[in-house]
Amino acid sequence: MGKRQEKRKQHEQEQRRNRIIVISLIVVGALLLISVLILPNLIKPGATPTKADKIVQITPVAYTAPMDKTSMGKPDAPVKMDVWEDFQCSGCLSYTTKVEGQVLKAYVETGKVYYTFHFFPFIDGGKGESHQAANAAECASAQGRFRDYHDMLFANWLGENAGSYTDSRLVTFAQDIGLDMTKFNQCFQANTYAALIQQDYAAGAKLGVPPTPGIFVNGKQVVSSAGQGYLPSIDDISKIIDAALSAGK
């Protein structure tokens, strides 16, 4: 083969390689475009829901003790128990799931303790999920459903400032427990109970809250026997309540 033919052959091979490279680049570019513009729309309908998309349902607890907004029990009960909480607080979640139910069953349902929940929204820094959750809970309270909404909030806790209590989720919680949504939405959008929530906050701060939950029995703060920073156990709380009951005899 002459040099001229060899050069021509090399040139043709080089052109084929270049065409292959160009075609490959076009194909890769097309695939990337499909992945960016088309696949998300194809995947979206069947996408796995995120935690924030999922709503945990509750079975409302049928209490026999009388309810009055955020208070529960007989107003003339010998012992008054006041608890300040932020719905975003992890310690409040632990208290609600591990301790509170035992207190309600042993002391409130039996007429020994008048139990009041107070709002202490502080984790959001003044305006955000803590305040909106308190706002929504007060609106549920206006319909006599505070305790159910309270349980719904804690059942759907995702973390602090993590999207647990966006406005859309708070409205869905209200729908799921069967509130009158016209009344709820009007109340929620108007932030009707902002002043009342602030009063709760101020009263708690005066007593030394946080940390939350701030638990008080007849005005005396209940602390953990395990030391500072630990959540009071049912035994810690029972000890203070029983002492108050004995002192009142």
ABEGO torsion letter per residue (X at the ends): XBAAAAAAAAAAAAAAAAAAAAAAAAAAAAAAAAAAAAAAAAAAAABBBBAAABBBBBBBBBBABBBBEABBEBAABABBBBBBBBAABAAAAAAAAAAAAAAAAAAAAAGABBBBBBBBBAAAGGBEAAAAAAAAAAAAAAAGAAAAAAAAAAAABAEBGAGABBAAAAAAAAAAAGBBAAAAAAAAAAGAAAAAAAAAAAAAAAAGOOBOBBBBBGGBBBBBAAEBGBBBBAAAAAAAAAAAAAAAX
